[in-house]
């Protein structure tokens, strides 16, 4: 269990600061359109970041990404 948490933390740490910022908003339930408006970037850029976040973390779904994020901070 500890190894899984360490792996989750390493995956989250591998994200750029912008990707972490977007991940936090995505996990809070904000739509891409709102995230884009909040950050002053295009909706397409947010969607590209979301795709890269999923790829880098290996998460196949938002619930899986949420589990990784929670495990990383525990």
C-alpha positions in Angstrom: 0.0 0.0 0.0 2.8 2.4 0.8 4.5 1.6 -2.5 1.3 2.5 -4.4 1.0 5.8 -2.5 4.7 6.6 -3.3 4.0 5.7 -7.0 0.9 8.0 -7.0 2.9 10.8 -5.5 5.7 10.4 -8.1 3.1 10.5 -11.0 1.5 13.7 -9.6 4.9 15.2 -9.1 5.7 14.5 -12.7 3.1 17.0 -13.8 4.0 20.6 -14.7 2.7 23.3 -12.3 0.1 24.3 -15.0 -1.1 20.7 -15.3 -1.4 20.4 -11.5 -3.4 23.7 -11.5 -5.8 22.3 -14.2 -6.0 18.9 -12.5 -7.2 20.5 -9.2 -9.9 22.4 -11.1 -10.9 19.3 -13.1 -11.2 17.3 -9.9 -13.2 20.1 -8.3 -15.7 19.5 -11.1 -15.1 22.7 -13.2 -15.8 22.3 -16.9 -13.0 23.0 -19.4 -14.8 26.2 -20.5 -14.7 27.7 -17.0 -11.1 26.6 -16.3 -10.1 28.3 -19.6 -11.8 31.5 -18.6 -10.3 31.4 -15.1 -6.8 30.9 -16.4 -7.0 33.1 -19.5 -6.3 30.3 -21.9 -8.3 28.6 -24.6 -10.6 25.8 -24.0 -8.7 23.6 -26.4 -5.5 24.2 -24.4 -7.3 23.1 -21.3 -8.4 19.9 -23.1 -4.9 19.3 -24.3 -3.6 19.6 -20.7 -6.3 17.3 -19.5 -5.3 14.7 -22.1 -1.6 15.0 -21.1 -2.5 14.7 -17.4 -4.3 11.5 -18.0 -1.5 10.1 -20.2 1.3 11.1 -17.7 -0.6 9.6 -14.7 -1.8 6.6 -16.5 -5.4 7.3 -15.2 -8.1 5.9 -17.5 -10.9 8.0 -15.9 -11.5 11.0 -13.7 -12.4 8.8 -10.7 -9.1 7.0 -11.1 -7.3 10.3 -11.3 -9.0 11.4 -8.1 -7.9 8.2 -6.3 -4.3 8.9 -7.5 -4.5 12.5 -6.3 -5.9 11.5 -2.9 -3.3 8.8 -2.5 -0.5 11.2 -3.4 -1.3 13.6 -0.5 -1.9 10.9 2.2 
